[in-house]
Amino acid sequence: MSPDQARATSLHVVGDVHGHLEPLVAALTTAGLVDAAGDWAGADAGLWFLGDFTDRGPDGIGVIDLVMRLARQADEAGGHVGAVLGNHELLLLGAHHFPDEPVSPNPRTYRELWQLNGGRTEDLTRLRDEHVAWLSGLPAAAVVADHLLVHSDTTAYLELGSSVTEVNRTVARVIAEPRPEEWTDCMRLLFRRGEFLDPTLGPKAAEVVLRTLGGRRIVHGHSPIPVIRGIDPWEVEGPYVYADGRVVDVDAGLFFGGPCLVVPLPLPESGDEEPA
């Protein structure tokens, strides 16, 4: 844990925003983490984003700009704003680095695959070097206050390394020396989902991930709560705790009508439960 993370007195996490800047700002304001002007108001709090800033929504670059600015402001105030990479960050960066390369063995190019997954031309057009550099420096996983923060609900991180440090080193190398084949392999791992849902196998899989990478609970986005619970988006009232309490899903399906959740951690320690 970095000194910035250690000094935070409270911790909040945000799942997949997918370009929905206005609901994000509203939710952060309600949580007391930003003020009416959209500037950091969280003092020494910690705030982590779990990836998928762009695609499917109207202002992905605006979301990235906000998070970058809040990170600077929080650092000056004694707080910390961090983020982990999502699969849509890898899609966007792939479309930037090699737009016309086929995503083997699929004949579609990176740009075509990105567009099929909700990529918006205005985000790619507005993507600047500072955005690329910031996104490229994000970790794939982090252990913060005994929570394993990742984007995807998958054991695939174990294929990237046997510790958070190794996982992040592997992903950083792929990003620093972008080659289509390695990029595709890494991206496909983060596309995997739903690997903790089975009532019998899910808790065991989560336990293996936690024992290997650290933390007492996995906190993820990627798989919308309305989808995995079979409910309407407007029925989501909070995060979903499952896999015998080992896993927390904070993706409320913002891009198709769910709320933008700003989730305070830790949550109560218990087994599977309905959101509070």
C-alpha positions in Angstrom: 0.0 0.0 0.0 1.3 3.4 -0.9 1.6 6.2 1.7 -1.2 8.0 -0.1 -3.5 5.0 0.4 -2.4 4.4 4.0 -3.2 7.9 5.1 -6.8 7.9 3.8 -9.3 7.8 6.7 -12.2 6.4 4.6 -12.6 4.5 1.4 -15.1 4.6 -1.4 -15.2 2.7 -4.7 -17.0 3.4 -8.0 -17.8 0.9 -10.7 -18.2 1.2 -14.4 -19.0 4.8 -15.4 -19.0 4.3 -19.2 -18.9 7.9 -20.2 -21.8 9.1 -17.9 -20.1 12.1 -16.5 -23.1 13.9 -15.1 -24.5 11.0 -13.0 -20.9 10.4 -11.7 -20.5 14.0 -10.6 -23.9 14.0 -8.9 -23.2 10.7 -7.1 -19.8 12.0 -5.9 -21.4 15.2 -4.7 -24.0 13.3 -2.8 -21.3 11.3 -1.2 -19.5 14.5 -0.1 -16.4 13.7 -2.2 -16.7 16.7 -4.6 -18.2 20.1 -4.2 -20.8 22.0 -6.3 -18.0 23.0 -8.7 -16.9 19.4 -9.2 -13.7 19.8 -7.3 -12.3 17.5 -4.6 -14.1 17.9 -1.2 -13.1 14.6 0.4 -10.2 15.9 2.4 -8.1 12.8 3.4 -10.6 10.2 2.0 -9.7 7.5 -0.4 -11.6 7.0 -3.7 -11.0 4.2 -6.2 -12.5 3.7 -9.7 -12.7 0.1 -10.9 -12.3 0.8 -14.6 -14.4 1.3 -17.8 -14.4 5.0 -17.9 -15.3 5.2 -21.6 -17.5 3.7 -24.3 -21.4 3.4 -24.4 -21.9 6.8 -22.8 -21.6 10.4 -24.1 -18.4 11.7 -22.5 -15.8 9.2 -21.7 -12.9 11.6 -22.0 -14.8 14.0 -19.7 -14.8 11.2 -17.1 -11.1 10.6 -17.5 -10.4 14.3 -17.2 -12.4 14.5 -14.0 -10.7 11.5 -12.4 -7.3 12.8 -13.4 -8.1 16.2 -11.9 -9.6 14.8 -8.7 -6.4 12.6 -8.3 -4.3 15.8 -8.3 -6.6 17.7 -6.0 -7.0 14.8 -3.6 -3.2 14.4 -3.3 -2.9 18.1 -2.4 -5.6 17.7 0.2 -4.0 14.6 1.8 -6.4 12.1 0.2 -6.0 9.7 -2.6 -7.9 8.9 -5.8 -6.8 5.8 -7.6 -8.1 3.5 -10.4 -7.6 0.0 -11.9 -7.7 -0.9 -15.6 -10.8 -2.2 -17.1 -11.2 -4.1 -20.4 -12.6 -1.0 -22.0 -9.4 0.9 -21.3 -7.5 -1.8 -23.1 -10.0 -1.6 -26.0 -9.6 2.1 -26.3 -5.9 2.1 -26.1 -5.7 -0.8 -28.6 -7.9 1.2 -31.0 -5.4 4.1 -30.5 -2.2 2.1 -30.9 -3.1 -0.2 -33.7 -6.6 0.6 -35.1 -6.2 -1.4 -38.3 -4.7 -4.5 -36.8 -7.0 -7.6 -36.8 -7.8 -9.0 -33.4 -6.6 -12.5 -34.2 -8.2 -14.9 -34.9 -11.1 -12.6 -35.5 -11.0 -10.7 -38.8 -12.3 -7.5 -37.1 -9.7 -4.8 -36.4 -9.1 -3.3 -33.0 -11.1 -0.2 -34.0 -14.0 -2.3 -35.2 -14.0 -4.4 -32.0 -13.9 -1.3 -29.9 -16.8 0.2 -31.8 -18.8 -3.0 -31.4 -18.3 -2.8 -27.7 -19.7 0.8 -27.5 -16.7 2.8 -28.6 -17.6 6.3 -29.5 -15.6 8.2 -32.2 -15.5 11.4 -30.2 -13.7 9.7 -27.4 -10.9 8.4 -29.7 -10.7 11.8 -31.4 -10.4 13.6 -28.1 -7.9 11.2 -26.6 -4.6 13.1 -26.0 -1.1 12.0 -25.0 -1.8 12.9 -21.4 -4.8 10.6 -21.3 -2.8 7.7 -22.9 0.0 8.2 -20.5 -2.3 8.2 -17.4 -4.3 5.2 -18.5 -1.2 3.3 -19.4 0.1 3.8 -15.9 -2.9 2.4 -14.1 -2.5 -0.9 -12.2 -4.7 -3.9 -13.0 -5.2 -4.7 -9.4 -4.7 -3.1 -5.9 -5.1 -4.2 -2.3 -6.5 -1.3 -0.4 -7.7 -1.5 3.2 -7.8 -5.3 3.0 -9.9 -5.2 -0.2 -8.7 -6.6 -3.5 -9.8 -4.1 -6.1 -10.1 -5.4 -9.6 -12.3 -4.6 -12.6 -13.3 -8.1 -13.7 -15.0 -10.9 -11.7 -12.6 -13.6 -12.9 -9.7 -15.8 -11.8 -7.9 -14.7 -14.9 -5.6 -12.3 -12.9 -3.9 -15.4 -11.6 -2.7 -16.1 -15.2 -0.9 -12.8 -15.1 1.0 -13.3 -11.9 1.1 -14.9 -8.4 1.0 -11.5 -6.6 -0.5 -8.1 -7.2 3.0 -6.8 -8.0 3.5 -9.5 -10.6 0.1 -9.0 -12.1 0.7 -5.3 -12.5 4.2 -5.7 -13.8 2.9 -8.1 -16.5 0.2 -5.7 -17.6 2.5 -2.7 -17.5 5.0 -4.5 -19.8 2.2 -5.3 -22.3 1.1 -1.7 -22.3 4.6 -0.3 -22.5 5.6 -2.4 -25.5 2.3 -2.7 -27.3 2.2 -5.7 -29.7 -1.2 -6.8 -31.0 -0.9 -10.5 -30.1 0.1 -9.9 -26.4 -2.4 -7.1 -26.1 -5.2 -9.3 -27.3 -4.2 -12.1 -24.9 -4.2 -9.6 -22.0 -7.5 -8.0 -23.0 -9.3 -11.3 -23.4 -8.4 -12.2 -19.8 -10.1 -9.0 -18.5 -13.2 -9.7 -20.7 -13.9 -12.9 -18.6 -16.6 -12.6 -16.1 -19.0 -14.4 -13.7 -16.5 -16.8 -12.2 -17.6 -16.4 -8.6 -21.3 -16.8 -9.2 -21.6 -20.6 -8.8 -22.9 -21.3 -5.3 -20.4 -24.1 -4.8 -17.5 -23.2 -6.9 -17.6 -19.4 -6.7 -16.6 -19.1 -3.1 -13.7 -21.5 -3.6 -12.5 -19.6 -6.7 -12.7 -16.3 -4.8 -10.8 -17.8 -1.9 -7.9 -18.9 -4.2 -7.7 -15.4 -5.7 -7.7 -13.8 -2.3 -5.1 -16.2 -0.9 -2.9 -15.6 -3.9 -3.3 -11.8 -4.4 -4.2 -10.7 -0.9 -7.2 -9.0 0.8 -10.2 -10.3 2.6 -12.8 -9.4 -0.1 -12.8 -9.0 -3.9 -14.4 -5.8 -5.0 -15.2 -5.6 -8.7 -17.2 -4.0 -11.5 -17.6 -5.4 -15.1 -20.7 -7.6 -14.5 -23.8 -5.4 -14.0 -25.8 -6.2 -10.9 -29.1 -6.2 -12.8 -27.8 -8.9 -15.1 -26.3 -11.2 -12.5 -29.3 -10.8 -10.2 -32.0 -10.9 -12.9 -33.6 -7.6 -11.8 -34.4 -4.3 -13.5 -31.7 -1.6 -13.4 -33.9 0.8 -11.3 -34.2 -1.9 -8.6 -30.5 -1.7 -7.7 -30.2 0.1 -4.4 -26.6 -0.8 -3.5 -23.7 -3.2 -4.1 -24.2 -6.9 -4.2 -22.3 -9.1 -1.8 -22.1 -12.8 -2.8 -19.8 -15.9 -2.9 -20.3 -16.4 0.9 -19.4 -12.8 1.5 -16.1 -13.0 -0.3 -17.0 -10.9 -3.3 -18.7 -7.5 -3.8 -20.1 -6.3 -7.1 -20.4 -2.5 -7.5 -21.4 -2.2 -11.1 -25.1 -1.1 -11.1 -25.5 -1.0 -14.9 -25.3 2.8 -15.2 -25.1 2.7 -19.0 -28.5 1.0 -19.3 -30.5 2.8 -16.5 -28.9 1.7 -13.2 -27.7 4.2 -10.6 -24.1 5.4 -10.2 -23.0 3.8 -7.0 -20.3 5.4 -4.8 -19.8 2.6 -2.3 -18.2 3.1 1.1 -16.0 0.3 2.3 -15.9 -1.8 4.4 -19.3 -3.4 4.1 -20.8 -5.6 6.8 -19.1 -9.0 7.0 -21.7 -11.7 6.2 -22.7 -14.2 3.6 -24.7 -13.6 0.5 -27.1 -10.7 1.0 -29.4 -8.3 -0.7 -28.0 -4.7 -1.1 -28.6 -2.4 1.8 
